[in-house]
């Protein structure tokens, strides 16, 4: 898809400014293998000449914040009102040995990135010494120009009921709620929706790189941020120094293809990791001494919530809330004890331990948010094509509910939103790895959200990448963390520029 060039006298000014800034727009969505991508149409001077007015971030004195303006549509930078992007920077603590800038973006889609440099700086002090860690709230979220779809009350209605209910009335209600969500997005943010895409965000990144004065950046991204990184590397490979992609989505295909694999992986994580973990602690939680007993207990509690949801103040805890809290907790083994404690409160809510009840409130009563889902659907529905036939999603929803009920039961609710989405797919970005340095990829075998099978496909597409397979845990997000093999591999790469010669497994198998 061709971008719109500046015309007349403005073209000369924009060209000169962009040459100074080292910033350009590619003429197509994909890198051109015949030349450096990004060397065709230049960014208008009003963006390239911005100065970032750094100020201490509110509540984070070690972090600096600023704001930059970006085009609403990078393919037509002269049309429509600009968007505002909130950016942040954590200065390298060892300026004498500073290596450059390490950019982060947030996952989700729907996560906020502005304060993330603090987390990485605290978890990886050696990296924070060597790099300015920079991030931003992506277009559509947080302190940047953000999308709005639903009120909190409307959002609760979208998550209400029991997604496993396959009665005609229940199916009609789910589709009606999805339609209401889409209509809310159109009503409240319709003129913004076409531009909340991963491809547009990757272009925001390169403007940010230029305004930082960096010829190249290094990158760390986890979860959905792996797709942002892969897209950036495809569009601007000559701007990449090093890149770490942690817990990878299937950025080699469509969102539809990728999300159809998640019911299997969440069910696998639940049945093969969490249920055995809780069964081994029956003396503490009294939910069963075998995975089968714990699973049966969980199903009994869920059935009871279907018949009589727990209501306590502002809390309404039904079967969907039980599913949602469980989904959220199994991302990391660190949350297994919290999930187990919260589950025990469901056996007798009135007489339950107060601490267990408070844990249950947090786990099962605070899942996602209307702001998160507004961005989530804007990106996942708008990036790549979706099947538009609702009958297809009714059938797939029934199949996933039967085979993989934990998250498969919500297939219809989430996928029908994308089936009804009003915008056309964004320009295709085909990830190949062309012109990139070796990219380091991390993934655990039992990651529930960014499942290993999808990571393998992404690894094959990103030619020249090195995949680190983590077998010590099934967590989502591996760095920074407690696995010394992962830490050593990532920091050897980021700090010394030494990528593994081949794919490897952590922990490495012992000789003999």
ABEGO torsion letter per residue (X at the ends): XBBBBBBEAAAAAAAAAAAAAGBBBBABABBBAABBBGABBBBBAAAAABBBBBBBBBGBAABBBBBBBBBABAABAABEBBBBBBBBBBBBABAAABAEBBBBBBBOBGBBAAAAAAAAAAABAAAAAABBBBBBBBBGBEABBBBBABBAAAAAAAABEBAABABAAAAAAAAAAAAAAAAAAAAAAAAAAAABBAAAAAAAAAAAAAAAGBABBBBBBBEAAAAAAAAAAAABAAABABBBBBGBBBAABBAAAAAAAAAAAAAAAAAAAAAAAAAAAAAAAGAEABAAAAAAAAAAAAAAAAABBBBBEABBBBAAAAAAAAAAAAABAAAAAAAAAAAAAAABAAABBAAAAAAAAAAAABBEBAAAAAAAAAAAAAABBBBABAAAAAAAAAAAAAABAAAAAAAAAAAAAAAABABBBBBBBBBAGBGBBBBBBBBBAABAABBAAAAAAAAAABBGBBBBBBAABABBEAOBBABAAAAAAAAAAAAAGBBBABBBBOBBBBBX
